Amino acid sequence: MIHKTPFFAAMALALTGLFGGTSLAYAQTTSTTGTVESVHGDPGQYFVIALSQAGRCGSKFFHIDRSTANYKDMVAISLTAFSANKRMTVYVTSCSGERNIISHGGAYR
């Protein structure tokens, strides 16, 4: 007798690993656009950008982790937006309490 249940369970797990993780991460990413009100060089793990609009986590503070590959780019973009009084869009990937954790963003005219 052939048991098909383990085969189908293994296929479901494989497909979830291939497609589920990627689409779930993108599905949870939200954007927030606002004027940069302040920037903060937190002595800890993050560089903090305060926008005029609150993000999905509840606060106006958006955190970019220093270990993120585009960390220096995000600092430069946020400082440029702040000094030129331009709008900035950031992409929130997760929350840490009320902290909006962001992955990337850009400044606009």
Secondary structure as UniProt FT lines:
FT   HELIX           5..15
FT   HELIX           16..20
FT   HELIX           21..28
FT   STRAND          30..40
FT   STRAND          46..51
FT   TURN            56..57
FT   STRAND          61..65
FT   TURN            66..67
FT   TURN            69..70
FT   HELIX           71..84
FT   STRAND          87..96
FT   TURN            97..98
FT   STRAND          99..108
//
